[in-house]
Amino acid sequence: MTQPVLAINKSSDRANLTRRPADPCTMVIFGASGDLTRRLLMPALFNLYCDGLLSERFAIVGVAMDDLTTEVFQGRMSEAIRKFGTRPTFDEAAWNKFVARLSYVSGKFDDGATFDRLKAALEVAEPKYNTEGNLLFYMATPPTVLGLVSGQLTKAGFKTRPKG
């Protein structure tokens, strides 16, 4: 069984908190070009990275309808982190390492080809960053599309996808 990311030792004293990085993982963000990702999610993920709580073996694949390249997506997230970041000082070197792990897939959520492109992006990211096939899906979307995205993930074989 995997240990939790944040564990409290037997003593309830907050000084005894034990932190360790999360397991290797590729995070897929649906709705990645939207406001929630720019204002909240990307700054939070960058904070985890700077605090050593993200594995060195992580990747982030954004999926959204906006017709963007990975480079344009990375540029937009770079602008957003400078505007909405919450760290006392901005660590340019850390951001450059972090943003290099972002990639982007353009497409509509009701189009099976979008999920084929997502599979192809994962086939590149997972071995490159050795994420062990671990996936985390984050829905930065309106609640009305959650069922649609979940259904498309199942149709595309993500439910039965072999790990690693």
Buried (B, 14 or more C-beta within 10 A) or exposed (E): EEEEBEEEEEEEEEEEEEEEBBBBBBBBBBBBBBEBBBEBBBBEBBBBBBEEBBBEBBBBBBBBBBEBEBEBBBEBBBEBBEEBBEBEEEBEEEBEEBBEBBBBBBBEBEEEEBBEBBEEBBEEBBEEBBBBBBBBBBBBBEEEBEEBBBEBBEEBEBEEEEEE
